[in-house]
Amino acid sequence: MAVATKTTRTQAETDIQGVGLGSLADGVSIGPYEVVRFLGRGGMGEVYEVLHTLLGKRFALKLISKELSQDEKARNLFRREGREAGNLDHPNIVRVDDCGEVDGRMYLRMELIEGRHCGGDTCVTLTDYIIACSLRVPPKDAIPILHDILRGLNYAHSRRRVHRDIKPLNILMMP
C-alpha cells in the first residue's frame, strides 16, 4: 500500500470520466525517457509510465501541464511538491527520486506502482480495489489497508508534510 502523490488515475477511470488521453503519445521520447503509456491526469499535469532508455528501468513520470509550465507560481508549487515528496522515505509513500526539466517541461520521477492482482483484475488504486470487491471491502482487508494508509500519513505528518488530497483514487495498491 502506498499513499500516492495526488495524480494517479487508471486508464479506465480516465476514459469513463471523459478526460481523454495524455498529450504525449506512446513511444515519444522526452529527454532520456520513452513514453510507455499514459497513466492519469491531475490538477498540475499528467503522469506517464516511462522507460529510462539508458538505465532500462521503468518509472512513473509526472509532467507539469504545458499551460502551467508558463506560470511561475505553478512552477514554484511543482518544485516544492518535488522537494517535499523527494525528502520522504517510507514504504507506504510513493518514492520521488528525481525532479527537473526536460524539453521545456518540469517533471517528477517516481517509482512505478503496478498494483496487485485481485481475482482476475489488477488493482492499481484503492478505487480499483473497491470496485473489484463489488463496493464492499471485506473487514479483514480493510483494516490492514487503513493501517498502511495511516502509517504513511503519520510518517509524512511527523515531517510536517500534508498530502491535501487523500481519496481512494490517490491510494495505490502495492503487490
LOLUM-783747 format. One record per residue (C-alpha): residue number from 1; residue in one letter; x, y, z. Coordinates in nm, 3 decimals. Example, Ala and Ser with C-alpha at 12.3 -4.5 7.8 and 13.67 -1.06 7.14 Angstrom:
! residues 2
R    n  res       xx       yy       zz
R    1    A    1.230   -0.450    0.780
R    2    S    1.367   -0.106    0.714
END
This chain:
! residues 175
R    n  res       xx       yy       zz
R    1    M    0.000    0.000    0.000
R    2    A    0.132    0.344   -0.084
R    3    V   -0.004    0.691   -0.049
R    4    A    0.015    0.847   -0.392
R    5    T    0.117    1.195   -0.485
R    6    K   -0.213    1.349   -0.593
R    7    T   -0.227    1.244   -0.959
R    8    T   -0.292    0.881   -1.018
R    9    R   -0.588    0.766   -1.219
R   10    T   -0.633    0.439   -1.403
R   11    Q   -0.684    0.446   -1.778
R   12    A   -1.036    0.307   -1.743
R   13    E   -1.134    0.580   -1.497
R   14    T   -0.980    0.846   -1.720
R   15    D   -1.175    0.724   -2.022
R   16    I   -1.500    0.696   -1.823
R   17    Q   -1.461    1.049   -1.690
R   18    G   -1.409    1.181   -2.045
R   19    V   -1.071    1.334   -1.968
R   20    G   -0.913    1.160   -2.268
R   21    L   -0.559    1.056   -2.326
R   22    G   -0.243    1.239   -2.234
R   23    S   -0.076    1.498   -2.453
R   24    L    0.218    1.263   -2.528
R   25    A    0.176    0.958   -2.749
R   26    D    0.317    0.618   -2.659
R   27    G    0.672    0.581   -2.790
R   28    V    0.751    0.955   -2.779
R   29    S    1.087    1.046   -2.627
R   30    I    1.119    1.314   -2.366
R   31    G    1.483    1.351   -2.266
R   32    P    1.616    1.008   -2.171
R   33    Y    1.263    0.870   -2.127
R   34    E    1.039    0.688   -2.372
R   35    V    0.667    0.707   -2.301
R   36    V    0.522    0.359   -2.248
R   37    R    0.167    0.467   -2.168
R   38    F   -0.048    0.740   -2.018
R   39    L   -0.145    0.673   -1.655
R   40    G   -0.352    0.970   -1.548
R   41    R   -0.411    1.340   -1.509
R   42    G   -0.420    1.559   -1.201
R   43    G   -0.455    1.926   -1.122
R   44    M   -0.097    2.015   -1.219
R   45    G   -0.024    1.778   -1.503
R   46    E   -0.011    1.429   -1.645
R   47    V    0.151    1.105   -1.531
R   48    Y    0.308    0.853   -1.768
R   49    E    0.474    0.518   -1.737
R   50    V    0.813    0.573   -1.898
R   51    L    1.123    0.372   -1.975
R   52    H    1.458    0.533   -1.897
R   53    T    1.637    0.436   -2.216
R   54    L    1.987    0.436   -2.065
R   55    L    1.901    0.253   -1.743
R   56    G    1.643    0.020   -1.895
R   57    K    1.422    0.087   -1.592
R   58    R    1.056    0.191   -1.579
R   59    F    0.925    0.482   -1.373
R   60    A    0.617    0.700   -1.335
R   61    L    0.690    1.047   -1.471
R   62    K    0.468    1.337   -1.368
R   63    L    0.490    1.628   -1.612
R   64    I    0.357    1.974   -1.538
R   65    S    0.096    2.073   -1.796
R   66    K    0.207    2.293   -2.086
R   67    E   -0.030    2.567   -1.971
R   68    L    0.104    2.570   -1.615
R   69    S    0.466    2.546   -1.729
R   70    Q    0.439    2.913   -1.827
R   71    D    0.309    3.018   -1.484
R   72    E    0.590    3.089   -1.236
R   73    K    0.366    3.038   -0.933
R   74    A    0.264    2.693   -1.063
R   75    R    0.628    2.610   -1.141
R   76    N    0.725    2.702   -0.784
R   77    L    0.445    2.483   -0.643
R   78    F    0.559    2.193   -0.863
R   79    R    0.921    2.239   -0.745
R   80    R    0.802    2.246   -0.385
R   81    E    0.599    1.927   -0.434
R   82    G    0.907    1.757   -0.577
R   83    R    1.133    1.877   -0.297
R   84    E    0.891    1.777   -0.024
R   85    A    0.798    1.439   -0.173
R   86    G    1.162    1.366   -0.253
R   87    N    1.250    1.400    0.115
R   88    L    1.000    1.138    0.228
R   89    D    1.128    0.782    0.254
R   90    H    0.870    0.535    0.382
R   91    P    0.739    0.203    0.248
R   92    N    0.382    0.339    0.244
R   93    I    0.462    0.650    0.039
R   94    V    0.545    0.658   -0.331
R   95    R    0.911    0.749   -0.370
R   96    V    1.007    1.055   -0.573
R   97    D    1.372    1.017   -0.666
R   98    D    1.433    1.288   -0.926
R   99    C    1.292    1.615   -1.048
R  100    G    1.397    1.859   -1.312
R  101    E    1.308    1.996   -1.651
R  102    V    1.338    1.833   -1.989
R  103    D    1.220    1.958   -2.329
R  104    G    1.065    2.262   -2.157
R  105    R    0.853    2.053   -1.918
R  106    M    0.914    2.018   -1.544
R  107    Y    0.890    1.663   -1.416
R  108    L    0.888    1.448   -1.104
R  109    R    1.019    1.094   -1.143
R  110    M    0.851    0.842   -0.912
R  111    E    0.861    0.472   -0.852
R  112    L    0.613    0.289   -1.070
R  113    I    0.343    0.113   -0.869
R  114    E    0.196   -0.171   -1.073
R  115    G   -0.080   -0.270   -0.832
R  116    R   -0.187   -0.609   -0.704
R  117    H   -0.390   -0.890   -0.850
R  118    C   -0.747   -0.901   -0.725
R  119    G   -0.922   -1.204   -0.865
R  120    G   -0.888   -1.162   -1.241
R  121    D   -0.812   -0.789   -1.227
R  122    T   -0.510   -0.579   -1.144
R  123    C   -0.597   -0.313   -0.889
R  124    V   -0.368   -0.011   -0.901
R  125    T   -0.571    0.224   -0.683
R  126    L   -0.792    0.173   -0.382
R  127    T   -1.079    0.276   -0.611
R  128    D   -0.995   -0.019   -0.840
R  129    Y   -0.991   -0.249   -0.536
R  130    I   -1.325   -0.121   -0.403
R  131    I   -1.481   -0.181   -0.745
R  132    A   -1.324   -0.531   -0.766
R  133    C   -1.482   -0.605   -0.427
R  134    S   -1.826   -0.505   -0.560
R  135    L   -1.810   -0.189   -0.345
R  136    R   -1.779   -0.391   -0.022
R  137    V   -1.422   -0.429    0.104
R  138    P   -1.408   -0.721    0.349
R  139    P   -1.316   -0.606    0.703
R  140    K   -1.020   -0.850    0.704
R  141    D   -0.878   -0.648    0.409
R  142    A   -0.996   -0.302    0.515
R  143    I   -0.808   -0.298    0.846
R  144    P   -0.459   -0.367    0.700
R  145    I   -0.526   -0.120    0.417
R  146    L   -0.625    0.154    0.663
R  147    H   -0.327    0.066    0.881
R  148    D   -0.088    0.114    0.585
R  149    I   -0.251    0.442    0.487
R  150    L   -0.230    0.575    0.842
R  151    R    0.136    0.469    0.878
R  152    G    0.224    0.661    0.562
R  153    L    0.028    0.968    0.669
R  154    N    0.171    0.956    1.021
R  155    Y    0.524    0.949    0.877
R  156    A    0.450    1.242    0.645
R  157    H    0.285    1.443    0.923
R  158    S    0.580    1.377    1.155
R  159    R    0.790    1.556    0.892
R  160    R    0.540    1.842    0.871
R  161    R    0.404    1.736    0.531
R  162    V    0.034    1.730    0.443
R  163    H   -0.099    1.533    0.144
R  164    R   -0.403    1.760    0.079
R  165    D   -0.583    1.515   -0.149
R  166    I   -0.640    1.182    0.026
R  167    K   -0.905    0.981   -0.156
R  168    P   -0.932    0.622   -0.282
R  169    L   -0.813    0.726   -0.628
R  170    N   -0.486    0.852   -0.477
R  171    I   -0.414    0.544   -0.269
R  172    L   -0.202    0.295   -0.463
R  173    M   -0.210   -0.078   -0.403
R  174    M    0.131   -0.240   -0.361
R  175    P    0.175   -0.601   -0.480
END
